[in-house]
Amino acid sequence: MSKSEKKYMPFMRQCFVTASVALNITGHGAVIGYAAVLITALRQPGSHIAVTPSEESWIASIVGFALIVGNLIMTPMVDTLGRKKSHLLTILPNMTGWFMLLMVNSVAGLITARFLQGVAMGMLGPLGSIIISEMTDPKNRGAFLTSVSLSLTIGVLFSHALGAYFSWQQNALICSFITFTSLLLIIYTPESPSWLIAKGRYDKGSEIFFWLRGRDREQELELEDMIAAQKSARKSSVGDQKQPIGTRIRRLLSYLRETSKKPEFYKPIIIMFLLYTMFQFAGINVISSYVIDIVHQLVGPGVNAKLIMVALDIERLVCNILAVFLMKTMKRRTLLFSSGAICVLSYLGKAGYAYSKANGLLHPPFDNQWIPLILIGSYMFSLTVGISSIPFTISGEIFPLEYRGLGGGISVLALSLNFFVAVKSFPMLNLAVGLPWTYCLYAGVVVACLSVIYFMLPETKDRTLQDIENSFRGWTAEDYRSAQPLNGKSIVEMRRCSSHILY
């Protein structure tokens, strides 16, 4: 093998691992986009399943409720079974859901199938970012983590595009092949070296680490630091493993009580709670589920809503690709707050236009299709360039090594719960108070979240994970100088690992 091949092989292997996660997430994006296709088809006069507006909202939103179940299942599983086995298990409920959609003849069956798919999404939610962050080089970490939102976009586009040409049953069958293909990739991916080292399998972990990252002095130092940290953690936990179950539970509760008081633990959780809440009420999943209804209300009932739906998905895809490059060039805070401002202004613009349209206040040349289309387009731009990519990137950067599994598992509940609340409440609010006031309410939630985040979120771009962790602890310049080793050895950034031994 030539030197050039040796240089690029680690990067290609990291791409392969990321692709296994990304393709699985693409299948979940298809689940989100499928709601718009399914609900539209069920409204047709020839549909063999009749649904009420309330049942429609349950079909669309049950995924968000099921996400919570998936989160709770995966949080203990990811450290017990390992990353690869846990990743394989996320395939089962999603595939089962797709096949159920081919056979069910009732609303209850549709909701059950969607629930199973939501469980799979909830299981992969915290796991996907962990796999990517642990198995990729820190230099490319941000771009690889951005593939999460990019993959969701591709899945939504794929499902919506199929809906324009195939029945909802055929759509489900075709989408199931995405999940099946991701299964094949997962089978050939290695276990996370961080998890193996955390379990004391140092030789195997080191072998996979160098296979993924290449081998030079910098990688060797990073691996040495990781092994040293995990040996220390395992040594301190030996006593706990021999304790009775009651003692271990009391020690665990004591650990959680003390941990909850530490700023490096609770501050990242608060930030992620706000980011995930902002993400859902910005409406990325609302517009994916109800895009046809929204287009008809804003643009007009005679417009080709399916064509606009696919066009918006293509815009979302292009903007997500743009976000990968912006993540490497722009600061995280700049990208977040600028896209957030565009989102809020677009929300208010759509609210004002919908109100004027409903009350007959529009007159030529303002009463046309292009103004609402521009507002929807600018809104989609803000969602995909910053709001949908920043939370997933930040989640892989701000949690300390010791609390990553626990903190990530707690904070992702906000993503799941607000998915359900936002998608479930949208049609009810639209019916009760109208689209303009619904948009104003959602815009208010986004503004409130961004206002608090502005004062809490540090800039994370081009900073080591250890530096970010220390900033939450409130370390000063004097603290940094005191922490420098006496022999002058430069400590390479330590990889985050969510495998903290609690008991």
N, C-alpha and C positions, 0 to 999 in steps of 0.2 A: 504493500500500500504506500502511495506517494505521500509526501509531507502535506500537500494541499488536501488530500483526502482525509488524512489524520486530523487536520485542522477543522474540517467541516463536519466530520462524522458525529462528534458530540452534539453539535447544534441540530443535525438532522434527527438524532435520536430523541432529543428534547421535543422536537416538532412532532415526532411520532406519538410520544406520550401525551402531548397536548392535544393532538388530533383525536385520540381515543376519548378524551374528556369532551372536546368540542363537538364531536359527532353525536355523542350521547345528549349533550345539551341542545343540539340542533333538533333532535327528536322531541325534546321538551318544548322548544319553541313552536314546533308543529302542533303540540297539544294546546298551547295558548291560542294560536291562530285558528285552530280547528273550531273553536266555539262560534266564531262569526259565520263560518261555512255551515255548520250544523244547524244553528238557530235559523238562519235564512232558509235552509231546505225544509225544516220542520214547519215553517209558516206557509209553505206552498199548499194549495188546495188538495193536491193528490197525495200528500204525506200520509203514511199509514200510522204515524204516531202524532196525536194531537197534543199541543202544549199550551199552557196559559202563560201570560207574562211573568208571573211569579216563578213558574217552573223553568222558564227560559233563564231567569237570573240565577237560579240554583245550578242549572247545567253549566253556566259560564263561571260561577264563583266557587263551586264546590272544590275546585282545584286548590284555591287559596286556603280553605279550611283543612284539606288533606295535607297540605304542605307542613302544617304543624305536627301532624302525626309522623310524617316522614322525618322531620327534624329530630323528634324525640327518639325515634327508632335508631337513627344513625349516630347520634352523639356518643352513646357508649360503645356502639359496634365498631366505629372507625379505629379505636385504640385496641379493641379486643381481637378482632379478626384481621386487622391490617387494611391498608388502602386498596389493594387489588381485589381481595375477596369482597370487601364492602362495595366496591365499584361494580363488580359482577352482579351483586344482589340487587342493585338499582334497576337492572334490565328487566327482571321478572315481572314486577307489577305493571310496568309500562307496556310490555308486550302483551300481558294478559288484558289490559285495558283496550288496546287496539283490536284484539281478536273478539272481545266482548262487543265492541261497537259494530262488528260485522254481523252479529247474531241476535242482538236484543230487539224486542218489539214493544218496549214500554219505557216510560219516562224514568221509572225507578232503575231500570237496567242501564239507561244512558248515564244517570247520575252515579251509579255504582262504578261503571267503567271509568268515568272521569275522576272519581275519587281515587281509584287505584293509580291512575296516572299522576294525580297530584301527590300521592304518597311517594312515588318514584322521584318526582321533582324535589320533594322535601328532603329525601335521602341524599340526593346528589348536591343539593344546595350548599351545605358546608363542606362537603367532601371534594367537590370539583376544584375549588380554589386551593385547598390543602395540597392536593396532588400536584397541581401545576406549580405552586410556590416551592414545594419541597424538592421537586425533580427538575427544576430549570435553573439556569445561571442567573444570579441577581441582576446582571447587566441587561438581560432580556426579560426579566420578570414582569415588568409593567406591560409590555406588548403582549406577552403570552396570556396574562390575566385579562387583558382587554378582549381576548378571543371569546370569553364567556358571553358578553353582551353581543358580540358579532355573531356568534353561533345561534343565539336566541333569535336574532333578526333574520338569519337565513332560514331558520325553521318556520317562523311566522310567514315569511314570503313564500316558501315552498308550499305550505298548507293552503294559503290564500290563492296562489296561482292554480293549484290543483282544483280548488273549489269552483273555478270559472269553467272547467271543462269536464269534471267527473262528478259522479254522485258522492254523497257523504260516506257511503259504504266503501266505494272504490278509493276515495281519498284516504280512509283509515288503513286500507290494505297497503297502499303505496307507502304511506308514512311509516308503517311498521318495519319496512325494509331499512330505514335509516337506523332505527334502534338495533335491528339485527346486525347491521354492518358494524356498528360501534361495539357490539358484543365480540365480534371476531377480532377487532383491534385490541380490546381489553385483554383478551386471552393471551396475546403475545407481548403485552407490556410487562415490565418487571415490577417487583414490589418496591415501595419507597425505601431508599436507603436510610432515611431518618427514622422510620418506624422500625426497621431491622436493628439499627444501632440502639434504639431505645429499649428494645427487647433483649439486648445483650448479644446479638448475632453480629459481632463486629467484622468478622472476615467477609461474610456475605454482603453486609451493608457497604463495606469499603469497596468490594468488587463492583457492585452496581453503581456506586457513587462515581468511581473513575470511568466506568463504561458510559455513564450519562454526561459527565462533565469534562472528560479528558484528564490527563495527568500532568501537572506541573507543580512548581513549588507553592504557588498560591492556593491551588486546590488541596494540596497535602496539608497545609496549615489549617485550612478551613475544616477539613475532615478531622484533624487532630483535636481542634477545639470542640467539635461536635461530640466526639467520642469521650473526651475528658468531662464535658458537662453531663453527659448521660451516665457515665460511670459514677460520678458524684451523686446524681439523682437516685440511681439504683442502690448505691451503698446506704444512703440515708433512709431508703424505704424498706430495707431488709427487716428491720425490727417490726414494722407495721404488719408485714406479711405473716408473722407468727402470732399475732394477737387474735383473740376471739372476735367473732363477728360484731358483737355489741361494742367492744372497744374500738374496732376499726370504724364503725359508723359514727361513734362519738368524736373520734379524731377527724373524720371527714367533715362533720358538721362544724367542728372547731376551726378546721382549715378554711372552710367556706366563709365563716363569720369573719375571720381575720383578713382573708383575701378581699372581701367586699369593701374593706376600709382603705385599701391601697389605691392611690390615684392612677397608677399604671394599669389597674384592673377595671375600675368603674368608669374612668373617663373614656377609654375606647368603646366601652359598651354603650354609653350614652350617645357618643358620636355616631356609632353605627345604627342605633335605634332611630336617631333623627334622619340619617341618610336614607335608611330603608323606608321610613315613613314618607319622606319627601319623594323618593323614587316611585312609590306606588301611587301617591296622590297627584304626582305630576301626570299620571294617566297612561303610562306606556302599555299596561295590560288592559286598561279600560278601552283604549282606542283599538287595540288588537281584537278585543271581544265584540265591540259594538260599532265597528268602523262604518258599516253600511247604514245603520240608523243615524249616526252622527252626520255623515255626508248628506243623507236625505234631508235632515233638519236644517243644516247650514246652507247647503248649496241648492237643494231643490229636489222634489220627488221624481222629476223626469230625468235626472242625470244618470249616467252609467256608473253606478256606485261600485260595481265589481272592478271596472277598469281603474277607477281612482284608487281603490283599495290596493290593487297590485302596484300602481304607480307610487303610492306612499311607501309600500314595502321596499321597492327598489331604491327610493330616496333614503330610507332607513338603512339599507345595506351599504350604500355609497358613503353615508355619513359615519357609519360604524367603522368602515375601512379608514376614513379620514381620522377618526378618533384614535386609531392605533398610532398614527404618525404624530398627532397632537399630543398624545400622552408622553412621547419622547422629547417633545420640544417645548411644551408649555407647562407652567407650574400647575399643580393639582388644584389649588385654591382659585387661581385665575380662571381655569377652565370651568370649574364648578359654578362659581358665582356669575360668570358671564352667561353661561348657558341657562342658569336658573333665572336670571333677569329676563332673557328672551322668552323663556317658558311662561313666566308670569304675565308679561306684556301680551303674549299671544293668547293666553287664557282670557285676559280682560278684553282683548280685541274681538275674540270670538263671542264672548258674552255680550258685548255691546252690539255686534252685528246681529246676533240671534234675537236680541231684544228689539232692535229696530225693525228687523224683518217681520217679527211676530206682531208688532203694533203698527205696521204700515208707515213707518217713518222713513223708509228708504225711497229715494227718488233717483232717476237717471242723473249722472252716469254711475251712481253707486250701487244701484240695484242690478247686479250682474253676478255671474258665477266666479269671476276671477278673484275678487276680493276675498271671499271665504276660502277659496283654494290656496291663495297666498298665505292667509292666516294659518290654515291647517298645515301647509308646507313648512312655514317658519317654526311652528309648534313642534312638528316632527323633527326638524333639524336640531332644536334645542334638546329634545329628549335623547337623541341618539349620539350627539357629539359629546355631551358632558354628563347629563343627569343619569343616563343608564350605564355609563362606563365607569364613572368615578367611584360609586359605592363598592363595586366588586374589586376594583384596584386597591382602594383604601383598606378594605377588609383583609387583604393579604399583607398589609404593611404595618398596621398600628397595634396589633395584639402582641404582647411580649411572649417570649418562648414558653414561659412557665404556664401561662393562662390561655394559650391560643385555642386549644380544644374547648375548654369550658366557656371562655368569653365568646368565641365564635358561635358555639351552639346556643348560647343565651340570646345573643343579639340577632341571629337569623330568624328567631321567632317573630320579631317585628316585621320582617319581610313577608313572612307567611300570613300573619294575622292581618296586616294591612292590605295584602293582595285580596283576601276575602272581603274585607270591609269596603274597599274602594270599588271592586267589581260588582259586589252585591248591592251596594247602596246607589250606584249610578242610575240604573233604570228607575228605581223607586223615587229618588230625588228629582230626576227628570220629569216623572209623571206628577209629582207632588208640587214642586216649586218652579219647574221649567228648566230648560237647558242653561239660560243665562245665569241664574242664581246658583245652579249646581257648579258651573265653571268658577264663579266667584268664590264659593266655599272651598273648592279644591285649591284655587290660587292662594287663598288665605292660609291653608295648611302648609303649602310650599313656602310661603313667605315666613311663617312662624318657625319652621324647621331651619331654614337658611339663616335666620337672624341669630339663633342660638349657636349653630354650627360655626358662624363667622368668628365667634369669640373662643371657641373650643378647639377647632381643628388646626393642628400645626401643618406647615408645609412639609410634605414627605418626599418630594421629588429629589433625586440625587443624594439622599441621605441614607446612611446605613440603617438597618433595622435596629441595631443596638443603640444608635444615636437617637432614633425616634422613641425607643423605649425609655431611655434616660431622660428625655425631655418631659415625658409624662410624670416621671418621678420628681421632676423639679431640680435636676442637677444643675449646678452652676459651673462656671469656668474653673473655679478652684476644685470642685469635685472631680472634674475631668483630669486635672493635673495630679490629684491625689491617687487616681485610679490607674495612672500610667505605671507599667511594670518597671522595676528597678533596672532590669537588664536591657531595657530599651526595645524589647521585641514588639513588633507591630502585630496587634491582634487583628486577624482578618475577620470580616463580618460573619457572625455565626448564623447558620441557617435556622429558620424557625421550624419547630417541630411541635405538633399538637399532642404528642404522646407523653404528657406529664403523668407520672405515677402518683395517684392520689391515695392509694391504699394497697 
